[in-house]
């Protein structure tokens, strides 16, 4: 079963019969008609949150593709996009067709296009679009490329990846929803993050506690003073972050620091970093 068939199967779990009939009819059309149908989706498919039975299908279709927060009409649009590459278009014609959709898209159409990037043909052709989305000040556009989307993990350069993660941190967005957060973690990102934390502390501000998870594989002796500052924070979430970093680090000096502050450190939560996966505005005073 190919991806378009799997997407239709997922849609069939939630769509009403008349909605499925419309999708079946449009699925037999040529690429030009599919593009028009992509625009027409809201007239025929309800805008409702995807049900759990549909969300459960994501892992079966593509690893690390997550539809949390999607609506039925967005999934229908992604389905129609998946059909375009089955219409025998050559590379030039296909890229031209998708780019035209990007160029003329209104907000919800653009969100669907970015959400579909993991299954668009010729992935390198969409790199500029994807990195532009990271720079976007439009929250829905940024979220569509940043969260539940394996395209950045699979195709971004280290520089582009770091810009995505750092923008999430700067804007108090949930980094744990970034696919590939641990796999693409790197020393350059950690250096920038530590510098950012120092700037925030100097301004009597703080960073969301869960971002310290990124330090674990790259923790150095020089960074232990930052962890010590977390231990002495009056924020419980910072002290929990310090406990987790010291517990998960293999650095001998980290174990020694944990021993030194064993009476001040909170217990390591059973859910690990999940305990800190919640909104925590960085503009709160330190």
Buried (B, 14 or more C-beta within 10 A) or exposed (E): EEBBEBBBBBBBEBBEEEBBEBBEEBBEBEBEBBBEBBBBBBEBBEEEEBEEEBBEBBEEBEEBBBBEBBBBBBBBBBBBBBBBBBBEBEEEEBBEBBBEBBEEBEEBBBBBBBBBBBBBBEBEBBBEBBBEBBEBEEEBBBBBBBBBBBBBBBBBEEEBBBBBBBBBBEEBBBBBBBBBBEEBBBEEBBEBBBEBBEEBBEEEBBBBBBBBBBBBBBBBEEBBEBBBBBBEBEBEBBBBBBBBBBBBBEBEBBEEBBEEBEEEBBEBEEEEBEBBBEEBEBEEEB
